[in-house]
Structure formats: structure tokens, C-alpha cells
């Protein structure tokens, strides 16, 4: 493996913008990434917010803890597959087209959750599952399995939610590979953690806005219409995206000064495609992958089970949990942006990228640890304080973990590596989600064992990164 001090490729196009003073077009791009990520997490959060409603057989579908965990795991499986495909797809067709395709796909998938309330659809799905179970019972060695009987008893609404969730996972997988690639195209190395932190804070804003929009729709139209909440905004985003997004050298509004700033630490491109198998030969890929495997499931736990925890532990309804969730996810926004700001500040003070990035990540890993004390929280606001600290530290951690990829890999490989790592995190969540479902069933809703696991995962992850990649050196492929 050949090591080099440079970080990534740049376009060989001649700048076409005005020469003049520095323009700020790159921050408009960052704003578009922020909005898309916000929509991504609003769509993702709806099911978690509706969990107590869906579990009530009088107004929902009588969803059980294990069924909910299985649906989350189905999403994770699709997300894992989608990340591999999405990263490669974005590297192939480019950021502009790839991002638009992904957002369009996940918006349609989100709306399709509505079909879980249509009797004709759910009835057909249940009948099909019964037929499939009957066929499986005839197979030797398989038909006697308990799981075959469980298949035949699945309600059609649960099957429909599982299918819709699978489609949503495939589409949403395109968000982060495309966004990270856009940051690599539009920002120099020293600013990427900050730009990533800003757009990544959209995850928190999306999770903050979702409780209020979902509650509004739920109590006026019913749970089935909550899945339509972002479709109009997604259409508006697509129009803006196609109007505004190009590579830096193709945008006339970008001055020569800004283009030079963007490309300050770049080198001429190598146009050959990079195979996934080649990327797996590098320990840098495995360091990123293992860190995602260890920490991604923790964030997904907060995302999907936090409303259920607040309902089970403190009796909060969807209407009353809006303010606690607002505090939690706004804290995440602060953590996400500060997480990118701190290493940038340390680098500006003369620290190496390696020292600044890893020192910040170690600090954030330590800030997660107090979440293990949540079992002793006597009030809702004590719990909210601990959760806010842990989730904001996660977002600070995540901003730097994503940036490790652009620190170590050339631009043409960034989306693919992000896809590989995030795929590993999703596969990990498949099993962790089912584990959570069984833990909550066996402990009658006690979340403390899960929070204990959440508190230690990040220290293990940063130790793994340090062992595998002692120095953050950019590689030449």
C-alpha cells in the first residue's frame, strides 16, 4: 500500500466563476444536505413515534415488542443492502443524480406505509403469508419449525409495514454516502468535519420536528396519514437540488478564490473505478467498518426506542413527550456541530489531523458513559439530561467518524467506503434490534441493560480505530 501526504482528488476543469472575493456557495450546498438529512430522519422517526399507538389494538394494530423489533431489523437489513448499492451507485452516476434518486425512492416508500390501513391490501398479504406457510410445512426438516406457524399468524398490517420498511431502508441508505461525497467535492479537508457536523445535525432536527408533525396529524387525521408528512417538502427539495447542485468547477457563481480554497489540498484525479474487493484490502476500511458496527446500533436504539422508553418509564404520551424529545434532539444538534468544530479548532492551533480527530473522538466516547446511570434517574428531566449528553456525544462522534473516510481515502472512493461501513452498522443493528426486543420482553420493559451496553460501545470503538490505524494517512489507490 502506497502512502501519500495528500488527501483526495480534484476536478481538472478550469474555473468558470468570477475571480473576485471568496464566495460562499459551498455553504448553500451544505444547507441542501442538511435539509435532505432532516427529511430522511423525519421519515425514519414516524414509526417509532407511533409505536404506543400501533401497540394499542383499539386504535392501532396490536403490535408486539418482538414484531416492532423485527420490523426495525427488516429496515436495518434493507439499509445494509442499500448502503452497499447506494455507495457504488453514487460513485458511478455522480452525487447530483444519485442523491435525487435516493430521496425520491425513500419518499415513495414512506408514503406506502399508509397501505397498512387498507383492508384489501392487508387481507391479501395475510392470505399470501398463510399460503406460504402451508407450502413450507410440506418441506421436510422445515415444515415442523415453530417459526413457520408464526408466519401464518402474522397480521397483514404487520407484513405491510415490514415490506414498506424494507423499501424505506433501501432508499434512505443513499443519504449519507451521497452527502459525504458532496462534502468531499465541495470542502477542503480541514473543513469537512464541520460541514459534516452541520448536515448531520439534520438528523436531530428531523427527529425534533417529527413528534410535533406526527402528533398534529395523528390527532386530526389518524396514524395512517402521518406517513405523508414529508412528501411535499421532498418535492421542493428535488427542484432546488437539480437547480443548484453541480461540481464546483461547473458552477458560475463560485469564484476562482472559492474554487482554489475548495481544492487547496487536492491532487489531479485518477479516473479508474475502484472495486469493493480492493477497498476491503485496506485496514483503514476495516477500522471505519468496525467502529460503525460498534456504535451505529446505539444511535438507532435512541431513535427507535426512546419514545417507547419515555412512555414505559414515565408514562408520557405522544403529545406530552414533545418537549423532552425537543430538548434531546436539539442537544444533538449542538453536539453534531461542536463535534466538527473542535477538531477543526485544534488543527488550526497546530495539532495534526490524527491527534485532533482521535482526541476529540476519545472525549466524545467518555461523555457517553454517564448514560449507564439512567436506571437511577428519578425524574423525567434527570433522564432527559443523561440521554441528551449521550446522544449529543454520539453525534459529535459520528461527525468525526464519517470524516475519517475523507481523511484517509481519495474522493472517488469516499461514497463506497462510507457505504461499506454503514452497511456493517446496519447488519449489526439487525441483531441488536432483535436482542432489544427479546430483552424488553423478558424483563417486562426494563431498558437499563440496553443503556449499560450503550455506555461502553464508544470506548471500545475508539480503541479499535487506534489499534488498526495509528496514524491517519491518506492512501493512494
C-alpha positions as CSV (number, residue, x, y, z in Angstrom):
1,X,0.0,0.0,0.0
2,X,1.5,3.3,-1.0
3,X,1.2,6.2,1.5
4,X,1.0,9.8,0.5
5,X,0.5,13.1,2.4
6,X,-2.2,14.4,0.0
7,X,-5.8,13.7,0.7
8,X,-8.0,13.5,-2.3
9,X,-8.6,14.3,-6.0
10,X,-9.9,17.4,-7.5
11,X,-11.5,18.3,-10.8
12,X,-9.2,19.3,-13.7
13,X,-11.8,21.7,-15.0
14,X,-10.9,25.3,-15.4
15,X,-12.7,27.5,-13.0
16,X,-15.6,29.4,-14.7
17,X,-16.7,31.6,-11.9
18,X,-15.9,35.3,-11.3
19,X,-12.4,35.9,-9.9
20,X,-13.4,38.4,-7.2
21,X,-13.5,37.8,-3.4
22,X,-14.4,34.5,-1.7
23,X,-17.9,33.3,-2.4
24,X,-19.9,31.0,-0.1
25,X,-21.6,28.7,-2.5
26,X,-20.3,25.6,-0.7
27,X,-22.4,26.5,2.3
28,X,-25.5,26.6,0.2
29,X,-24.7,23.0,-0.8
30,X,-24.2,22.2,2.9
31,X,-27.7,23.7,3.6
32,X,-29.2,21.4,0.9
33,X,-27.5,18.4,2.5
34,X,-28.9,19.5,5.9
35,X,-32.5,19.7,4.6
36,X,-32.3,16.3,2.9
37,X,-30.9,14.7,6.1
38,X,-33.7,16.3,8.1
39,X,-36.3,14.8,5.8
40,X,-34.5,11.5,6.0
41,X,-34.8,11.3,9.7
42,X,-38.4,12.6,9.8
43,X,-39.5,9.7,7.7
44,X,-37.4,7.3,9.7
45,X,-38.8,8.6,13.1
46,X,-42.5,8.3,12.3
47,X,-42.8,4.6,13.1
48,X,-41.0,5.0,16.5
49,X,-43.3,7.8,17.5
50,X,-46.4,5.8,16.5
51,X,-45.3,2.7,18.5
52,X,-47.5,3.2,21.5
53,X,-50.5,3.9,19.2
54,X,-49.8,0.9,17.0
55,X,-49.5,-1.4,20.1
56,X,-53.0,-0.4,21.2
57,X,-55.3,-2.9,19.5
58,X,-58.2,-0.4,19.8
59,X,-56.7,2.2,17.6
60,X,-53.6,0.6,16.1
61,X,-52.8,-3.0,15.0
62,X,-51.8,-4.6,18.3
63,X,-48.1,-4.5,17.5
64,X,-45.9,-6.5,20.0
65,X,-42.4,-5.7,21.2
66,X,-41.0,-8.6,19.1
67,X,-42.9,-7.6,16.0
68,X,-41.7,-4.0,16.4
69,X,-38.1,-5.2,16.8
70,X,-38.5,-7.4,13.8
71,X,-39.8,-4.5,11.6
72,X,-36.8,-2.4,12.8
73,X,-34.5,-5.2,11.9
74,X,-36.1,-5.6,8.5
75,X,-35.3,-1.9,7.9
76,X,-31.8,-2.5,9.1
77,X,-31.3,-5.4,6.6
78,X,-32.6,-3.3,3.7
79,X,-30.4,-0.3,4.9
80,X,-27.4,-2.6,4.9
81,X,-28.0,-3.8,1.4
82,X,-28.9,-0.4,0.2
83,X,-25.7,1.2,1.6
84,X,-23.6,-1.2,-0.5
85,X,-25.6,-0.5,-3.6
86,X,-26.0,3.2,-2.9
87,X,-22.3,3.9,-2.3
88,X,-21.4,2.3,-5.6
89,X,-24.3,3.9,-7.4
90,X,-23.4,7.4,-6.2
91,X,-19.8,6.9,-7.2
92,X,-21.0,5.7,-10.6
93,X,-23.7,8.2,-11.6
94,X,-22.4,11.1,-9.5
95,X,-23.7,12.9,-6.5
96,X,-26.3,15.0,-8.3
97,X,-28.2,12.1,-9.8
98,X,-27.5,9.6,-7.1
99,X,-28.9,11.8,-4.3
100,X,-32.0,12.7,-6.2
101,X,-32.8,9.0,-7.0
102,X,-32.3,8.0,-3.3
103,X,-34.6,10.8,-1.9
104,X,-37.3,10.1,-4.5
105,X,-37.3,6.4,-3.7
106,X,-37.4,6.8,0.1
107,X,-40.2,9.3,-0.1
108,X,-42.4,7.0,-2.1
109,X,-41.6,4.2,0.3
110,X,-42.6,6.3,3.3
111,X,-46.0,7.1,1.8
112,X,-46.5,3.4,1.1
113,X,-46.8,2.8,4.9
114,X,-50.3,4.1,4.5
115,X,-51.3,0.8,2.9
116,X,-51.1,-0.9,6.2
117,X,-54.5,0.6,7.0
118,X,-56.1,-0.6,3.7
119,X,-58.1,-3.9,4.4
120,X,-57.8,-5.1,0.8
121,X,-54.0,-4.9,1.0
122,X,-53.6,-6.3,4.4
123,X,-56.1,-9.1,3.7
124,X,-54.2,-10.1,0.6
125,X,-50.9,-10.1,2.3
126,X,-52.1,-12.2,5.2
127,X,-53.6,-14.7,2.8
128,X,-50.4,-14.9,0.9
129,X,-48.4,-15.5,4.1
130,X,-50.8,-18.3,5.1
131,X,-50.4,-19.9,1.7
132,X,-46.6,-19.6,2.0
133,X,-46.6,-21.1,5.5
134,X,-48.7,-24.1,4.2
135,X,-46.2,-24.7,1.4
136,X,-43.3,-24.6,3.8
137,X,-45.0,-27.1,6.2
138,X,-44.7,-29.7,3.4
139,X,-40.9,-29.4,3.2
140,X,-39.0,-32.0,5.3
141,X,-36.9,-30.5,8.1
142,X,-38.5,-27.1,7.7
143,X,-42.3,-27.6,8.0
144,X,-42.1,-28.6,11.6
145,X,-40.3,-25.4,12.7
146,X,-42.2,-23.1,15.1
147,X,-41.3,-20.1,13.0
148,X,-43.4,-21.5,10.1
149,X,-46.5,-21.4,12.3
150,X,-45.7,-17.8,13.4
151,X,-45.5,-16.8,9.8
152,X,-49.1,-18.0,9.2
153,X,-50.3,-16.0,12.1
154,X,-48.8,-12.7,11.2
155,X,-51.4,-9.9,10.7
156,X,-51.5,-8.4,7.2
157,X,-50.8,-4.9,8.6
158,X,-47.5,-6.1,10.2
159,X,-46.5,-7.7,6.9
160,X,-47.3,-4.5,5.1
161,X,-45.3,-2.4,7.5
162,X,-42.4,-4.8,7.1
163,X,-42.4,-4.5,3.3
164,X,-42.8,-0.7,3.4
165,X,-40.0,-0.5,5.9
166,X,-37.7,-2.7,3.7
167,X,-38.3,-0.3,0.8
168,X,-37.7,2.7,3.1
169,X,-34.4,1.2,4.2
170,X,-33.2,0.7,0.6
171,X,-34.0,4.3,-0.3
172,X,-32.7,6.0,2.9
173,X,-29.4,4.2,2.5
174,X,-28.4,6.7,-0.2
175,X,-28.4,9.8,2.1
176,X,-25.1,9.5,3.9
177,X,-22.9,8.1,1.0
178,X,-24.2,10.9,-1.2
179,X,-23.9,13.6,1.4
180,X,-20.4,12.6,2.4
181,X,-19.3,12.6,-1.2
182,X,-20.8,16.0,-1.7
183,X,-18.8,17.3,1.3
184,X,-15.6,15.8,-0.2
185,X,-16.3,17.5,-3.5
186,X,-17.1,20.9,-2.0
187,X,-14.9,21.3,1.1
188,X,-11.2,21.2,1.8
189,X,-10.0,18.6,4.3
190,X,-9.8,20.9,7.3
191,X,-13.5,22.0,7.0
192,X,-15.1,18.6,6.3
193,X,-15.8,17.6,9.9
194,X,-17.6,21.0,10.4
195,X,-19.6,20.6,7.2
196,X,-20.4,17.0,8.1
197,X,-21.5,18.1,11.6
198,X,-23.8,20.7,10.2
199,X,-25.6,18.5,7.7
200,X,-25.6,15.6,10.2
201,X,-27.4,17.9,12.7
202,X,-30.3,17.4,10.3
203,X,-30.8,14.0,11.9
204,X,-31.6,15.8,15.1
205,X,-33.7,18.5,13.6
206,X,-35.7,15.8,11.8
207,X,-36.2,13.9,15.0
208,X,-37.2,17.1,16.7
209,X,-39.8,18.2,14.2
210,X,-41.2,14.7,13.8
211,X,-43.0,14.5,17.2
212,X,-44.9,17.7,16.6
213,X,-45.9,17.0,13.0
214,X,-46.8,13.4,13.8
215,X,-48.8,14.4,16.8
216,X,-50.7,17.1,14.8
217,X,-51.6,14.6,12.1
218,X,-52.3,11.7,14.5
219,X,-54.9,13.5,16.5
220,X,-56.6,15.1,13.5
221,X,-56.4,12.5,10.7
222,X,-55.2,9.3,12.3
223,X,-51.9,7.4,12.4
224,X,-52.1,6.2,8.8
225,X,-51.7,9.8,7.4
226,X,-48.6,10.6,9.5
227,X,-46.5,8.9,6.8
228,X,-47.4,11.7,4.3
229,X,-45.8,14.5,6.3
230,X,-42.6,15.0,4.3
231,X,-43.6,14.3,0.7
232,X,-44.4,17.9,-0.2
233,X,-41.1,19.1,1.2
234,X,-39.2,16.3,-0.6
235,X,-40.6,17.5,-3.9
236,X,-39.5,21.1,-3.2
237,X,-36.0,19.8,-2.3
238,X,-35.7,17.9,-5.5
239,X,-36.4,21.1,-7.5
240,X,-33.8,23.1,-5.6
241,X,-31.3,20.2,-5.8
242,X,-31.4,20.0,-9.6
243,X,-31.3,23.7,-9.9
244,X,-28.4,24.3,-7.6
245,X,-26.1,21.3,-7.5
246,X,-23.1,20.8,-9.8
247,X,-19.5,20.1,-9.2
248,X,-17.5,23.2,-8.0
249,X,-15.9,23.8,-11.4
250,X,-19.2,23.8,-13.2
251,X,-21.0,26.5,-11.1
252,X,-20.5,30.0,-12.4
253,X,-21.5,31.5,-9.0
254,X,-18.3,30.1,-7.5
255,X,-15.4,32.5,-7.7
256,X,-11.9,31.5,-8.5
257,X,-10.9,32.2,-4.9
258,X,-13.5,29.8,-3.5
259,X,-12.6,27.1,-6.1
260,X,-9.0,27.4,-5.1
261,X,-10.0,27.2,-1.4
262,X,-12.0,24.1,-2.0
263,X,-9.2,22.4,-3.9
264,X,-6.3,23.6,-1.7
265,X,-5.2,20.1,-0.6
266,X,-6.1,18.1,-3.7
267,X,-4.3,16.3,-6.4
268,X,-5.1,15.5,-10.0
269,X,-7.7,12.7,-10.4
270,X,-7.2,9.1,-11.4
271,X,-10.3,8.1,-13.4
272,X,-10.3,4.3,-13.0
273,X,-13.1,2.8,-10.9
274,X,-12.4,1.3,-7.5
275,X,-13.7,-2.2,-6.8
276,X,-15.2,-3.1,-3.4
277,X,-12.9,-6.0,-3.1
278,X,-9.9,-3.7,-3.5
279,X,-11.2,-1.4,-0.7
280,X,-11.5,-4.4,1.7
281,X,-7.8,-4.9,1.5
282,X,-7.1,-1.7,3.4
283,X,-7.0,-1.7,7.2
284,X,-8.5,1.8,7.0
285,X,-11.7,0.4,5.6
286,X,-11.9,-2.2,8.4
287,X,-11.3,0.4,11.1
288,X,-14.2,2.5,9.9
289,X,-16.4,-0.6,9.4
290,X,-15.8,-1.9,12.9
291,X,-16.3,1.5,14.5
292,X,-19.7,1.7,12.7
293,X,-20.6,-1.9,13.8
294,X,-20.0,-1.0,17.4
295,X,-21.7,2.4,17.6
296,X,-24.4,2.7,14.9
297,X,-26.8,0.4,16.8
298,X,-26.7,2.6,19.8
299,X,-27.9,5.6,17.8
300,X,-30.7,3.5,16.2
301,X,-31.7,2.4,19.7
302,X,-32.2,6.0,20.7
303,X,-34.0,6.7,17.5
304,X,-36.5,3.8,17.6
305,X,-36.9,3.0,21.3
306,X,-36.6,6.4,23.0
307,X,-40.3,7.3,22.6
308,X,-41.2,3.8,23.9
309,X,-38.8,4.2,26.9
310,X,-40.4,7.6,27.8
311,X,-43.8,6.0,27.6
312,X,-42.9,2.9,29.6
313,X,-40.8,4.6,32.3
314,X,-42.6,7.9,32.8
315,X,-46.0,7.3,31.2
316,X,-45.6,10.0,28.5
317,X,-48.0,10.2,25.6
318,X,-47.1,11.4,22.1
319,X,-48.4,14.8,23.0
320,X,-46.5,15.1,26.3
321,X,-43.2,13.7,25.1
322,X,-42.7,16.6,22.5
323,X,-40.8,18.8,24.9
324,X,-38.4,16.1,26.3
325,X,-37.6,15.0,22.7
326,X,-37.2,18.6,21.7
327,X,-34.5,19.0,24.4
328,X,-32.8,15.7,23.5
329,X,-32.5,16.3,19.8
330,X,-31.6,20.0,20.0
331,X,-28.8,18.9,22.3
332,X,-27.8,16.5,19.5
333,X,-27.6,19.4,17.0
334,X,-25.2,21.2,19.3
335,X,-23.1,18.1,19.7
336,X,-23.1,17.4,16.0
337,X,-21.8,20.9,15.1
338,X,-19.5,21.2,18.1
339,X,-18.1,17.8,17.2
340,X,-16.9,19.1,13.9
341,X,-15.8,22.4,15.3
342,X,-13.5,21.1,18.0
343,X,-11.0,19.2,15.8
344,X,-11.0,22.0,13.2
345,X,-10.1,24.4,16.0
346,X,-7.3,22.0,17.3
347,X,-5.9,21.7,13.7
348,X,-5.9,25.5,13.4
349,X,-3.8,25.6,16.6
350,X,-1.2,23.4,15.0
351,X,-2.3,19.9,16.0
352,X,-2.0,17.1,13.4
353,X,-5.2,15.8,11.9
354,X,-4.5,12.4,13.5
355,X,-4.1,13.9,17.0
356,X,-7.0,16.3,16.8
357,X,-9.5,13.8,15.3
358,X,-8.8,11.0,17.7
359,X,-8.5,13.2,20.8
360,X,-12.0,14.6,20.0
361,X,-13.4,11.2,19.5
362,X,-12.0,9.9,22.8
363,X,-13.6,12.8,24.6
364,X,-16.9,12.1,23.0
365,X,-16.7,8.4,23.9
366,X,-16.2,9.4,27.5
367,X,-19.1,11.7,27.5
368,X,-21.4,8.9,26.5
369,X,-20.6,6.8,29.6
370,X,-22.9,8.6,32.2
371,X,-25.9,7.1,30.3
372,X,-25.2,3.9,32.3
373,X,-26.6,5.7,35.4
374,X,-30.1,6.2,33.8
375,X,-31.5,3.4,36.0
376,X,-31.1,5.8,39.0
377,X,-32.9,8.7,37.3
378,X,-35.9,9.5,39.4
379,X,-37.5,12.2,37.3
380,X,-38.1,12.7,33.6
381,X,-35.7,15.6,33.4
382,X,-32.8,13.7,35.0
383,X,-33.3,11.0,32.4
384,X,-33.5,13.6,29.6
385,X,-30.2,15.2,30.8
386,X,-28.4,11.9,30.6
387,X,-29.9,11.0,27.3
388,X,-29.2,14.4,25.9
389,X,-25.5,14.2,26.9
390,X,-25.2,10.7,25.4
391,X,-26.9,11.4,22.1
392,X,-25.1,14.7,21.5
393,X,-21.8,13.0,22.2
394,X,-22.8,10.3,19.7
395,X,-23.5,12.9,17.0
396,X,-20.1,14.6,17.7
397,X,-18.5,11.2,17.5
398,X,-20.4,10.4,14.3
399,X,-19.4,13.6,12.5
400,X,-15.7,12.8,13.1
401,X,-16.1,9.1,12.3
402,X,-17.6,10.0,8.8
403,X,-14.8,12.5,8.3
404,X,-12.2,9.8,8.9
405,X,-13.1,8.4,5.5
406,X,-12.3,11.6,3.6
407,X,-9.2,11.9,5.8
408,X,-7.9,8.6,4.5
409,X,-9.4,7.9,1.1
410,X,-9.5,9.7,-2.3
411,X,-12.8,11.3,-3.3
412,X,-13.7,8.7,-5.8
413,X,-13.7,6.0,-3.1
414,X,-15.4,8.0,-0.3
415,X,-19.0,7.1,-1.0
416,X,-18.2,3.4,-1.4
417,X,-16.2,3.2,1.8
418,X,-19.0,5.0,3.7
419,X,-21.4,2.6,2.2
420,X,-19.4,-0.4,3.3
421,X,-19.0,0.9,6.9
422,X,-22.6,2.0,7.2
423,X,-23.7,-1.4,5.8
424,X,-21.8,-3.1,8.7
425,X,-23.5,-0.8,11.2
426,X,-26.9,-1.8,9.7
427,X,-26.2,-5.5,9.9
428,X,-25.1,-5.0,13.5
429,X,-28.4,-3.3,14.2
430,X,-30.3,-6.2,12.7
431,X,-29.2,-8.4,15.5
432,X,-29.0,-5.7,18.2
433,X,-32.6,-4.7,17.4
434,X,-33.9,-8.3,17.9
435,X,-31.8,-8.5,21.1
436,X,-33.5,-5.4,22.4
437,X,-37.0,-6.8,21.6
438,X,-36.2,-10.0,23.5
439,X,-34.6,-8.1,26.4
440,X,-37.7,-5.9,26.8
441,X,-40.0,-9.0,26.6
442,X,-38.0,-11.0,29.2
443,X,-37.5,-8.0,31.6
444,X,-41.1,-6.7,31.1
445,X,-39.9,-3.4,29.6
446,X,-36.7,-2.8,31.6
447,X,-34.4,-0.7,29.4
448,X,-31.4,-0.5,31.8
449,X,-29.4,-3.5,30.3
450,X,-29.5,-1.8,26.9
451,X,-28.3,1.5,28.3
452,X,-25.4,-0.3,30.0
453,X,-24.3,-1.7,26.6
454,X,-24.7,1.8,25.1
455,X,-22.3,3.4,27.6
456,X,-19.3,1.3,26.8
457,X,-19.5,0.8,23.0
458,X,-17.7,4.0,22.0
459,X,-14.6,3.4,24.1
460,X,-14.2,0.0,22.5
461,X,-14.7,1.6,19.1
462,X,-12.0,4.3,19.5
463,X,-9.6,1.8,20.9
464,X,-10.2,-0.4,17.8
465,X,-9.6,2.6,15.4
466,X,-6.4,3.5,17.2
467,X,-5.1,-0.1,17.0
468,X,-5.9,-0.5,13.4
469,X,-4.9,3.0,12.1
470,X,-2.3,4.5,14.5
471,X,-1.8,7.4,12.0
472,X,-4.4,8.9,9.7
473,X,-2.5,8.9,6.5
474,X,-4.2,9.4,3.1
475,X,-3.8,6.4,0.8
476,X,-3.2,6.2,-2.9
477,X,-5.3,3.5,-4.7
